[in-house]
Amino acid sequence: MSDKKYLFKRNNVWWVKLAVPLSLRSELGYDLRRTTGEKDLEKAIPIRDKIIEEFKTEFQIRKVNADDKGIVLRGTEHMQKTDISDPQYFHKVVDCQYACPAHTNVPEYIRLIAQKKYDDAYMLNWESNVFPGILGRTCDRPCEPACRRGRTHDKPVAICRLKRVTYDYKNDIDPYLPEIPKVKNGKKIGLIGAGPASLTVARDLLPLGYEVTIFEKDNKPGGLMRTNIPSFRLPAEVLDEEVYRIIKMGAELKTNSYIDSLENVIDSFDAVFVGTGAPKGKDLEIPGRKEASENIHIGIDWLTSIAFEHTKSIGKKVIVIGGGNTAMDCCRTAIRLGADDVKVTVRSPKSDMKASDWELEEAIDEGIPILDNTSPKEFLLDDEGKLKGMKFEKMEAQYTDGKRKLIPTGEEIIIECDDVLLAIGQDNAFPWIEKNIGIDFNEWDCPIVDKTTMQSSHPKVFFGGDAAWGPENIIWAVAHGHQAAISIDNFCSEVDLFDRPPPLTNLVSQKMGIHEWSYDNGISQEARLEVPHADLKEALNDLKMEVELGFDEKLALDEAQRCLNCDMQTVFQEKLCIECDACVDICPTDCITFTTNDTEEKVREKLRVPALNLDQDLYVSGKLATGRVMIKDEDMCVHCGLCAERCPTGAWDIQQNNYIEAHNLNKDKAKAKEVA
Amino acid sequence: MSYFKPINKHPNLEKNKLGLTRRDYEGGVSTLCAGCGHDSISACIIEACFRLNIEAYKVAKLSGIGCSSKAPAYFLNASHGFNSVHGRMPSIATGANCANEDLLYLGVSGDGDSASIGIGQFIHAIRRQVNMVYFVENNGTYGLTKGQFSATNDLESKNKYGEDNLFPPIDLTSMAIQMGASYVARSFSGDRDQLVPLIMGAIQHKGFALLDIISPCVTFNNHDSSTKSYDYIRNHNEAMGKTDFVPLGEEIKTNYDEGSSVEVKLHDGSRLSLEKTDNNFDPTDAGNSLDLIREKNKEGKIITGLLYVDNKCKSLTEIMDLPDKPLNTLEQDELCPGSEILEEINKSLS
């Protein structure tokens, strides 16, 4: 076993990750993870081996159970020929796009950046994720951990920061916006909350002739993007441009309009979309909470009051409780408001913190200590009844069967403070939805929403974003918005909600002549480029100064060249193959093997380099003249196209896989294609 | 067109005893036609050197002129190389072999280079038992000059333009056995399971090792009437029993039934394990080998595998009793016998 196999690092601690066999994924999820609790690789390795054994036993037990139930497991028969007409097959090869909830075509927009076609790159983003400038600064970036480059090289392409480049370098894109019909279709849609989910629904419905009304409780649209993301991460002008672009498409915006009764509005509309987010910050009920309430603030409310400039100062000593991204925003904001001693405390070990790695890093870089395994016990008051500090107890994490338990150690510490910010989670809350109008709620007071259609138990009411299933992030809200808009359009057109448009896909050969391809396969072997930052001292004194400066054009073009072009698919036709092995010999990462067919397990073992990453599929051809099959392990392919370049018969071809997730703007195209 | 291969490799790539991967034995990206059999042979040489833990700087690649003779540029980047005049590679190899026995000599030639212009050189290198591996990348055509017949093209095999071949072919394997080559094998570029062990055996063999490898020319000799096309060879290949190369000190891993394999011990103690065939073929009997080749030729079959091996022969440097050390490392006291010896010689002449 190689040194780091199955291991990955999270905040300097080694974790074990093992992919779940295909047949068990519906039960166990994609992979099993557990921390070794060790920072030292040497010490982590024996623990890793033990954990892997336990995981394997778990698989074995599940498999036996499955057999008992009479379920036929994939893998007892020879591998089937890969069906590349299934749009999901090549989509999955484009790791970044597959990981993105909105399935933005990342390699294509990076290619457009490389060609300096910033407007096109921006529009490609805008069509699929609606807020490229905002997301390019704040996205949770599920695409980056998925990036193939993280497997073939070291670090992923800086996808998120390249998205920002499309915003920073574009020109006027108004001419490319969809046309809004002057004659409306007569259907009225009410959107509650002006956050990313509702705005996406509005954008997807306006071009179809819907009349859209958005209700917002605050005096400006944007939702959490405005109230909870500090402007040193997301400048107001970026937010305003992208939010008002949608409003200007013809949505009627009603600000300062808190809806206190759904029943009152529901009859004025043909359908209602609820995108009210998760606006209720969790409180911490421990001794002293009531007495000291003047100096204890709910993190998201506090950030909101800063965004609207109601709050302009904070005490000198501040404790932030919580380990998520809100906690990071709170502590960094506090330091900019003039606090000179800010500490973050979190109950769990640092490695389990929910904050994105980069947001945690930014906070640490700004000199903020993170005290982990520290559980709040009591707010302490001085003689005058004012908050003077907090008592904490140190915890110890123990892991059994992959489950974490925090055990109190009895050791207590006291930290002085003037103010406390609580960032320990947030919930969606619907005090304004009447219980008797047909919307069912589950035991946790969350609405029951269909995962595909976003429809609630009331046929006219749809949910999306954090309002649907609790806190996620902007890109998920966008994805929900697209789906809800499709459903609303179906609903208003009296089409079955499950009759959804398929993705638009196209495979286009890139061959331009002998050995010539219409894409640039000369990838950069350089390491990931760092984004320039503003001077730390200046940034800490200015609440509105953007900390990240973004790539300049040269850095952007260099970084774009790191993309491996995973959308350029290697398409194989067995009837043309003469089995000369030229592709096998040229492949730089040894992904191609010609061998006899067998069960997936055995095939994975006998490849030129055994295919151990079960997350990645094998591309299996039909039978060749010699009775063998071609098997390509998609895991390490760098999409250089050399297999096709060295193929004498054109059995290999490089074809661009254009996968566009359906939304209302391209729905007609998708439907027409399906009919054809 | 790409001239470079991305430098990144599969992180789990196997390493040999030197800590090197297969990719460390590569050369430049081939500029031969896509699908050329010669590239497969290069890949097999890479594989064999990788598995034998050979240090590339202890290898000399020698070649003449032709498509085949370009091939050394596409493997073992870190080796020595000499690209000679057309057909004269055997002379260079002979000289180099005498001067430095420590290097491994890989001569890469083709049917034009060896069976036409260089045939005299070829024969004498065999006769002198030059310690080298001599690859004939045999495609039956002159690819570099647009597809004329070569001297190894079969009588019934037309050229790409439909013209008849008027002259019978030279069979390099029988000729080599007759001239005294001590390791003779024939293989097919498209069968690397067979070819890699044969190359490994040839490298470990001491003396002249000929590998006649049929290597289809995808551009000029891979058409329907060709007898050196991928399809024709696959349909007419009469492979001898499987050959396995067993490095020194390793157990045989293949599971032949007892008594069903023949072992040939090579000079360094490594072994070749040959699966026995029905006809009781004995690869150490030259007469037997020649008969078999002739017989299969008559049947229209192409016999491949290890055809002949003589593991007791003396190599060129042994025959000539040359010093074991490379000549350029000999010191003055080794080169100059000294005045006492000179006195003796002078005395004997007086």
Chai-1 contact restraints between the chains, C-beta under 6 A:
chainA,res_idxA,chainB,res_idxB,connection_type,confidence,min_distance_angstrom,max_distance_angstrom,comment,restraint_id
A,T152,B,N8,contact,1.0,0.0,6.0,A-B,restraint_1
A,H153,B,N8,contact,1.0,0.0,6.0,A-B,restraint_2
A,H515,B,M1,contact,1.0,0.0,6.0,A-B,restraint_3
A,Q525,B,I7,contact,1.0,0.0,6.0,A-B,restraint_4
A,I578,B,Y230,contact,1.0,0.0,6.0,A-B,restraint_5
A,C580,B,G35,contact,1.0,0.0,6.0,A-B,restraint_6
A,D581,B,S40,contact,1.0,0.0,6.0,A-B,restraint_7
A,A582,B,A34,contact,1.0,0.0,6.0,A-B,restraint_8
A,A582,B,G35,contact,1.0,0.0,6.0,A-B,restraint_9
A,A582,B,D39,contact,1.0,0.0,6.0,A-B,restraint_10
A,D585,B,D39,contact,1.0,0.0,6.0,A-B,restraint_11
A,D585,B,A43,contact,1.0,0.0,6.0,A-B,restraint_12
A,P588,B,K5,contact,1.0,0.0,6.0,A-B,restraint_13
A,P588,B,P6,contact,1.0,0.0,6.0,A-B,restraint_14
A,T589,B,H10,contact,1.0,0.0,6.0,A-B,restraint_15
A,D590,B,H10,contact,1.0,0.0,6.0,A-B,restraint_16
A,V609,B,H10,contact,1.0,0.0,6.0,A-B,restraint_17
A,V609,B,N12,contact,1.0,0.0,6.0,A-B,restraint_18
A,V609,B,L13,contact,1.0,0.0,6.0,A-B,restraint_19
A,M636,B,H10,contact,1.0,0.0,6.0,A-B,restraint_20
A,V638,B,P6,contact,1.0,0.0,6.0,A-B,restraint_21
A,C640,B,P6,contact,1.0,0.0,6.0,A-B,restraint_22
A,L642,B,S2,contact,1.0,0.0,6.0,A-B,restraint_23
A,E645,B,S2,contact,1.0,0.0,6.0,A-B,restraint_24
A,R646,B,A34,contact,1.0,0.0,6.0,A-B,restraint_25
A,C647,B,A34,contact,1.0,0.0,6.0,A-B,restraint_26
A,P648,B,A34,contact,1.0,0.0,6.0,A-B,restraint_27
A,P648,B,G35,contact,1.0,0.0,6.0,A-B,restraint_28
A,P648,B,V218,contact,1.0,0.0,6.0,A-B,restraint_29
